[in-house]
Amino acid sequence: MTDTLTLPAHIENGLVQLDAPLPSGIISVEVRVRVADASRPRRSLADYVRSLPVGTRTVEDIDQQFREGRADRL
């Protein structure tokens, strides 16, 4: 069985650029890519958050939940 490693990388100007050096002893490299689904365009996190419905909790409700959570850890 062949051992495999996952190395961080990104695509820059159409080329795969490693974000970390290759470890010693590497004898071959294969690249696996994920293809974006063109029928489902990616949105930014900010766009996603803006699309959520307005919440019903008040600032006081949220603060109380934080206080209770912190009290549980004591």
matplotlib code that plots the C-alpha trace (Angstrom):
import matplotlib.pyplot as plt

x = [0.0, 1.3, 1.4, 0.0, 0.3, -1.9, 0.2, -1.3, -1.3, -3.1, -3.5, -1.6, -1.7, -2.9, 0.0, -0.2, 2.0, 2.9, 2.4, 4.9, 8.1, 8.0, 9.1, 12.3, 11.9, 9.1, 9.3, 6.3, 3.5, -0.1, -2.4, -6.1, -8.3, -11.8, -13.8, -16.2, -19.9, -20.6, -24.4, -23.9, -21.8, -19.8, -20.9, -18.8, -19.4, -20.6, -23.2, -24.4, -24.7, -26.6, -29.0, -30.0, -33.3, -33.2, -33.0, -35.5, -33.1, -32.1, -28.6, -29.7, -30.7, -27.4, -25.4, -27.4, -26.5, -22.8, -23.0, -24.7, -22.1, -19.2, -20.8, -21.0, -17.2, -16.5]
y = [0.0, 3.4, 6.1, 9.5, 13.0, 16.0, 19.2, 22.6, 24.3, 27.0, 27.8, 30.9, 32.0, 28.5, 26.8, 24.7, 26.4, 24.4, 26.3, 24.1, 22.4, 18.8, 16.4, 14.3, 10.9, 11.8, 9.5, 10.8, 13.4, 13.2, 16.2, 15.9, 18.9, 19.9, 21.4, 24.2, 23.5, 26.2, 25.8, 26.9, 30.1, 30.6, 33.4, 35.2, 34.6, 38.2, 37.6, 34.4, 36.2, 39.1, 36.6, 35.1, 36.2, 38.7, 37.0, 37.4, 37.4, 40.6, 41.6, 40.9, 37.3, 36.7, 38.2, 36.1, 32.9, 33.9, 34.5, 31.1, 29.4, 30.9, 30.1, 26.4, 26.3, 27.5]
z = [0.0, -0.9, 1.7, 0.7, 2.1, 1.6, 1.0, 1.0, -2.4, -4.4, -8.1, -9.3, -12.9, -13.9, -12.1, -8.9, -6.2, -3.1, 0.2, 2.0, 0.9, -0.3, 2.4, 1.7, 0.2, -2.3, -5.3, -7.3, -7.2, -8.5, -8.4, -7.6, -8.4, -7.5, -10.3, -9.4, -10.2, -12.8, -12.2, -8.6, -8.5, -5.3, -3.0, -0.4, 3.2, 3.6, 0.9, 2.6, 6.0, 4.4, 2.9, 6.2, 7.8, 10.6, 14.0, 16.8, 19.8, 21.5, 22.6, 26.2, 25.3, 23.6, 26.5, 29.0, 27.0, 27.1, 30.9, 31.5, 29.3, 31.2, 34.5, 33.5, 33.0, 36.5]

ax = plt.figure().add_subplot(projection="3d")
ax.plot(x, y, z, "-o")
ax.set_aspect("equal")
plt.show()
